[in-house]
Amino acid sequence: MKRPYELGFIIPSSVNEADTQEVIAQVQEWVENLDGTVTNVDVWGRRRLAYPIDDFREGYYVFFKMDYPPQNVNELERILRLSDRVIRHLVVRLDEE
């Protein structure tokens, strides 16, 4: 059974703007490989971070709304933690309507 989730992640500013689409596609592929479905992609673009993260002061903010199986959330978070192209991420379960 899939539940609605939102995934927010920040791509470091060291990744050039042309490669951000490649990173977004890679994260979407990780979601789909773990039986999830991305229903909406919201790219906020380059923003200043509230505080420095790994010497970065700016990053590209991206948010996915997705239908995702709860048992696979830990595996997705593990993959995102290991990625050097995502400096922060947050997976939140949304209320079902």
C-alpha atoms as one frame of an Amber mdcrd trajectory, in Angstrom:
protein
   0.000   0.000   0.000   1.411   3.368  -1.015   0.994   6.509   1.048   1.457
  10.180   0.082   4.875  11.630   0.955   6.816  14.764   0.218  10.567  14.645
  -0.360  12.545  17.866  -0.138  16.230  17.905  -0.988  19.005  20.412  -1.615
  21.539  20.036  -4.421  24.861  21.772  -3.596  25.777  24.926  -5.479  28.955
  23.223  -6.748  26.741  21.318  -9.220  26.271  23.594 -12.230  22.772  24.522
 -13.333  22.860  22.269 -16.391  23.559  19.211 -14.228  20.778  19.917 -11.715
  18.222  18.360 -14.075  20.399  15.260 -14.207  20.468  15.068 -10.386  16.684
  15.559 -10.204  16.197  12.760 -12.751  18.553  10.512 -10.751  16.623  11.057
  -7.501  13.347  10.436  -9.331  14.797   7.194 -10.694  15.748   6.114  -7.144
  12.165   6.735  -6.017  10.737   4.746  -8.931  13.208   1.865  -8.460  11.889
   1.455  -4.914   8.257   1.122  -6.138   7.369   4.794  -5.672   5.607   7.195
  -8.024   6.502  10.884  -8.312   3.280  12.841  -8.788   4.657  16.398  -8.765
   8.086  18.031  -9.068   8.520  21.555  -7.699  11.908  23.163  -8.395  12.468
  26.277  -6.315  15.849  26.968  -7.865  18.976  28.379  -6.295  18.470  29.829
  -2.808  20.646  30.977   0.036  20.830  28.462   2.870  19.802  29.506   6.379
  23.198  28.313   7.644  26.319  26.880   5.959  26.197  23.150   5.220  29.553
  21.542   4.354  30.932  24.996   3.412  28.027  25.656   1.015  26.039  28.854
   1.411  23.653  28.249  -1.524  21.846  25.273  -2.991  19.120  24.210  -5.402
  15.885  23.360  -3.605  13.684  20.615  -5.096  10.465  19.086  -3.741   8.730
  15.896  -4.886   5.212  14.852  -4.012   5.077  11.099  -4.315   3.103   7.978
  -3.563   5.515   5.698  -1.784   5.479   2.412   0.157   6.302   3.102   3.845
   8.600   0.081   4.123  10.985   1.602   1.539  11.444   5.038   3.159  14.522
   3.975   5.141  16.214   2.641   2.008  15.516   5.875   0.088  16.928   7.944
   2.954  20.027   5.717   3.034  20.614   6.278  -0.695  20.146  10.053  -0.320
  22.563  10.167   2.630  25.234   8.363   0.597  24.862  10.657  -2.416  27.455
  13.415  -2.779  25.021  15.415  -4.932  22.403  15.882  -2.185  23.522  17.828
   0.895  20.230  17.710   2.825  16.940  15.868   2.457  13.690  15.408   4.349
  10.920  12.860   3.755   7.547  13.756   5.294   4.362  11.691   5.230   1.407
  13.825   4.147  -2.110  13.504   5.522  -4.362  11.336   3.420  -7.373  13.132
   2.035
